Amino acid sequence: MPDEKVVPTAQKPPEVQRKSEKVEPAPPISTAKKVADRPHWITILIGIFSPSIALVAVGIAVQSLRTSQQSMKVGQRAYLNYQVAVNNGSEIVEKLRSDKDFFLNYQVTVTNLGNTPADSIYPKLNVVPDPDRTPVMVNFPALLSFELGPKESRVLSGQALFKHIHNVRHIPGFTTGFVGQIEYMDVFGDLQVKPVCYSFQVSGGSASDGACGTVLQLWRIGPSP
């Protein structure tokens, strides 16, 4: 029997065999997402209070503007002052001695001490009645308004007729005065009010007058020449 030829089978190297084998891919490695670090508590507070701080700053700016405007008005607006004088004091003393009715003649001087004009000036004054004598007739230009520029003055003349109606004192004497206010508008369109209070009194041969709440000035009234 003839010898059979054995054909050697080529063997692949181990490395080649491993390469030809199917290689399973390795599973993906999961990586956790990185979380941002928590901000500092001071940063959180600043973020919370920043709008409030901005609002406070705006409020301060608005208040500063109002204060500046008010200061400007105070420095520039009109300021009215007044002086009251009785013109016939000697005649009043003589009428009181003889127990007769009389007219009280007076003047009210209004002066603008401010730096801007005063408009629509209305003096609203009331004559104070005496316990024994009542002002039955009063003439005073209170219904007509007028204007005053800076440092200007105007004299308003008035007259009041006093009649002896009661007898409360039982002795000669007289007490009266003026109360009320002077209203006016300044250049900023604001209504201003100047209170008025004046006292005039006669006791015996002496008289005194002055603003209410102050020491009355005494002066001697002699008989009419």
Secondary structure, DSSP 8 states (H G I E B T S, - for coil): -------------HHHHHHHS-------------------HHHHHHHHHHHHHHHHHHHHHHHHHHHHHHHHHHHHS--EEEEEEES-HHHHHHHHHTT--EEEEEEEEEEE-SSS-EEEEEEEEEEE--SSEEEEEEE---SS-EEE-TT-EEEEEEEEEEEE---SSSSS-EEEEEEEEEEEE-TTS-EEEEEEEEEEEEETTEEEEEETTS--EEEE-----
